Each structure stands twice: as structure tokens, then as C-alpha cells.
């Protein structure tokens, strides 16, 4: 294989790997934001559960105050009942007592409903707090994994930069200029494998004589359509059924 062609193939591998590493490094802020959003959502759920429980408790205390007022009135009516002197007064006092008892019964039922609701809300709060603890633990673990991954990516990026510098220094400047020009215009992909007389990236068929030359991997040849540099990977023996390696 042509030495410069072999080098630009290697250079493409380095650039592709470096691009992938830089892309993943650039995603760090969004990934961290997503982690924080998960914990924040769990915290909001806990805050909402606490607020609903507090509202329940406040409403229950208010009802208990009303209950105490009616219980006081009932006690007062019962005391007054002992001192009434006429049947009319007695009947009137009985109606007041019945009304107070009815009000008390309604308030007691409401308090019981609030108590049952409070039990459900307390259980909901405990569940939300448990889910927050689980989410926080999971996010902390994922952040540690991400930190280790990013450190490895930075190391990889530095290594690739050094390898690229060494490789470029050994390249024919004209070949490197072609590679760089195509790479800039083609989203970082300057190389294309030729297969069955077709550019495997833009899918344009090449002239037979060009493909025959590409098969030898002895020259720097470019696609007439996308300008990427061609290379050819010989296929394995047909009996193996294997797929030809790609760049």
C-alpha cells in the first residue's frame, strides 16, 4: 500500500476517535444537568408531599377548634337544660342540643376523614423521601462513573493529539493538505472505502479504470463527486462468509 495512503487512513481513524471523544466531553454539562434534574424532580415530589401533609394537619387543627367550640356549647346547653322552667324553654333547649350534637357528629366524621387522609399522606411522604434517597444514591454513583469516564476521555484525547502530530509530520504536505481540505468540507470524514466500483459514502459509481487503480492502493485518488480519498480493503475468502473490514 502507498505509504501516504496508509498514513491518511490511520489519520482518519485518529480524527474520528478524537471527534467522538470531544463530542462526549462536550456532552458533560447536559449529562450533569440531567442528573441534577432527576434529583430535583424527586425533591419537588418530597416538597409537594410535605405541603399536602401540612395542609391536612392545618385543616384538621381548624376543625378540632370548631369541634371544641360546639362541644363547649353542648355542655352549656345541657347545664341550662337543668334550669328551664317551661315546656317551651325545654323544647327550645332540646333543639339547640340536637343541633350541637349534629354539628359535633359532622365535625368528628370530618376529623376522622382527615386522619385517614393524613395517614395516606404520611405514607406518601415516606415513599417520596425513600425515592429521593434512592435517586440521590443512583445519581451520585452515575456521577462518579461519569467523572472516571471523562478523565479517561481526556487522556484519550491527549494521546490522540500526540499521535496525530507525529503522523502528520510523516505525511507528504500535499497529501495532508488534500486530507484537511476534504475533512473540513465533509464533516471530518476525508476517506471513503471503495467497494464494487462504488464510493461507499456518497454511493456514486466510479469509472472502471479508476476503480481498478484504487484496488491497488498505490495512489491518492479522490471521488469525483464527494472528493473523499479512496482506499480499498480486500475481502476475505468467499468460503469464510466474513464481512470486509471497514475504516
C-alpha positions in Angstrom: 0.0 0.0 0.0 1.1 3.6 -0.7 2.7 4.8 2.5 0.9 8.2 2.4 -2.4 6.4 1.8 -1.8 4.2 4.7 -1.0 7.2 6.9 -4.2 9.1 5.9 -6.2 6.0 6.7 -4.6 6.0 10.1 -5.1 9.7 10.4 -8.8 9.3 9.6 -9.1 6.7 12.4 -7.4 9.1 14.8 -9.6 12.1 13.8 -12.8 10.0 14.1 -11.8 8.8 17.5 -10.8 12.3 18.6 -14.0 13.7 17.3 -16.0 11.1 19.3 -14.0 11.8 22.5 -14.5 15.6 22.1 -18.3 15.1 21.4 -18.7 13.1 24.6 -16.7 15.6 26.6 -18.9 18.4 25.2 -22.0 16.5 26.4 -20.8 16.6 30.0 -22.7 19.7 31.1 -26.0 18.4 29.7 -25.5 15.0 31.3 -24.8 16.7 34.6 -27.8 18.8 34.2 -29.9 15.7 33.5 -28.6 14.1 36.7 -29.4 17.2 38.7 -32.9 17.4 37.1 -33.6 13.8 38.3 -32.7 14.7 41.9 -34.6 18.0 41.7 -37.7 16.2 40.5 -37.5 13.8 43.4 -37.0 16.8 45.8 -40.0 18.6 44.4 -42.1 15.4 44.9 -41.0 15.4 48.6 -41.7 19.1 49.0 -45.2 18.5 47.5 -45.9 15.6 49.8 -44.8 17.7 52.8 -47.0 20.6 51.7 -50.1 18.3 51.3 -49.5 16.8 54.7 -49.1 20.2 56.3 -52.3 21.4 54.7 -54.1 18.3 56.0 -52.8 18.9 59.5 -53.7 22.6 59.4 -57.2 21.8 58.3 -57.6 19.2 60.9 -56.5 21.6 63.7 -59.0 24.1 62.4 -61.8 21.5 62.5 -60.7 20.5 66.0 -61.1 24.1 67.2 -64.6 24.2 65.7 -65.4 20.9 67.4 -64.2 22.3 70.8 -66.5 25.3 70.3 -69.5 23.1 69.6 -68.6 20.8 72.5 -68.5 23.8 74.8 -71.9 24.9 73.5 -73.3 21.5 74.0 -72.1 21.4 77.6 -73.5 24.8 78.2 -76.9 23.8 76.8 -77.0 20.7 79.0 -76.3 22.8 82.0 -79.0 25.3 81.1 -81.5 22.4 80.5 -81.5 21.7 84.2 -82.7 25.2 85.0 -85.5 25.7 82.4 -89.0 26.2 83.9 -91.4 25.9 81.0 -92.0 23.2 78.4 -91.4 25.7 75.6 -88.0 26.5 77.0 -87.2 22.8 77.4 -88.2 22.1 73.8 -86.1 25.0 72.5 -83.1 23.9 74.5 -83.5 20.3 73.2 -83.4 21.6 69.7 -80.2 23.5 70.5 -78.7 20.4 72.0 -79.7 18.3 69.0 -78.2 20.8 66.6 -75.0 20.9 68.6 -74.8 17.1 68.6 -75.4 17.0 64.9 -72.7 19.6 64.3 -70.3 17.7 66.6 -71.0 14.4 64.8 -70.3 16.0 61.4 -67.1 17.6 62.6 -65.9 14.3 64.2 -66.6 12.5 60.9 -64.6 15.1 59.1 -61.7 14.8 61.5 -61.7 11.1 61.0 -61.6 11.6 57.3 -58.7 14.0 57.7 -56.9 11.5 60.0 -57.2 8.7 57.4 -56.1 11.1 54.7 -53.2 12.2 56.9 -52.1 8.5 57.2 -52.1 8.2 53.4 -50.2 11.5 53.1 -47.7 10.4 55.7 -47.1 7.1 53.8 -46.8 9.1 50.5 -44.2 11.4 52.1 -42.2 8.4 53.4 -42.4 6.9 49.9 -41.3 10.2 48.2 -38.4 10.5 50.7 -37.3 6.9 50.0 -37.4 7.5 46.3 -35.4 10.7 46.7 -32.8 8.8 48.7 -32.6 6.1 46.1 -32.4 8.6 43.2 -29.7 10.6 45.0 -27.6 7.4 45.6 -28.1 6.4 41.9 -27.1 9.8 40.6 -24.1 10.0 42.9 -22.9 6.7 41.5 -23.5 7.7 37.9 -21.7 11.0 38.5 -18.7 9.1 39.8 -18.8 6.9 36.8 -19.1 9.9 34.5 -16.1 11.6 36.3 -14.0 8.5 35.6 -15.2 8.3 32.0 -14.4 11.9 31.4 -10.9 11.5 32.9 -10.3 8.6 30.5 -11.7 10.6 27.6 -9.4 13.5 28.3 -6.4 11.1 28.5 -7.5 9.5 25.2 -7.9 13.0 23.6 -4.4 14.0 24.7 -2.9 10.7 23.4 -4.7 11.1 20.0 -3.5 14.6 19.7 0.1 13.5 20.2 -0.3 10.5 17.8 -1.9 12.9 15.2 1.0 15.3 15.4 3.5 12.5 14.9 1.6 11.1 12.0 1.1 14.4 10.3 4.8 15.1 10.5 5.5 12.0 8.4 2.9 12.8 5.7 3.5 14.4 2.4 2.4 18.0 2.9 0.4 18.0 -0.3 -1.5 14.8 0.7 -2.1 16.3 4.1 -3.5 19.5 2.5 -5.9 17.4 0.5 -6.9 15.4 3.5 -7.5 18.6 5.6 -9.4 20.3 2.9 -11.8 17.4 2.3 -12.2 16.8 6.0 -13.3 20.4 6.6 -15.8 20.3 3.9 -17.1 16.8 4.6 -17.8 16.9 8.4 -14.5 15.4 9.4 -14.6 12.4 7.0 -12.0 12.6 4.3 -11.7 8.9 3.5 -14.1 6.6 1.7 -13.8 2.9 1.2 -14.3 1.8 -2.5 -16.3 -1.3 -2.9 -17.7 -2.9 -6.0 -16.8 0.2 -8.0 -18.8 2.5 -5.8 -17.9 5.2 -3.2 -19.4 3.7 -0.1 -20.2 7.2 1.4 -21.7 9.2 -1.5 -22.7 6.0 -3.4 -21.6 7.3 -6.8 -20.2 4.8 -9.2 -16.6 5.4 -10.3 -15.1 4.8 -13.7 -13.9 1.2 -14.2 -10.3 2.3 -14.8 -10.3 4.4 -11.6 -11.7 1.6 -9.6 -9.0 -0.8 -11.0 -6.4 1.7 -9.9 -8.0 2.1 -6.4 -7.8 -1.7 -6.0 -4.0 -1.5 -5.9 -4.0 1.2 -3.1 -0.9 2.7 -4.8 -2.1 6.2 -5.4 -4.0 9.1 -3.8 -7.3 9.1 -5.7 -10.4 11.1 -4.9 -14.0 10.6 -5.6 -15.2 12.8 -8.5 -18.4 13.5 -6.6 -17.6 14.0 -2.9 -13.8 14.4 -3.2 -13.0 11.9 -0.4 -9.8 9.9 -0.8 -10.4 6.3 -1.9 -8.9 3.2 -0.3 -9.7 -0.4 -0.8 -9.9 -3.2 1.7 -9.6 -6.7 0.1 -12.4 -9.0 1.1 -11.7 -12.3 2.9 -12.0 -15.7 1.0 -15.6 -16.3 -0.1 -15.8 -19.5 1.9 -15.5 -17.7 5.3 -18.6 -15.6 4.8 -17.0 -12.8 6.7 -17.6 -9.1 6.1 -14.7 -6.9 4.8 -13.3 -4.7 7.5 -14.3 -1.0 7.3 -12.5 2.1 8.3 
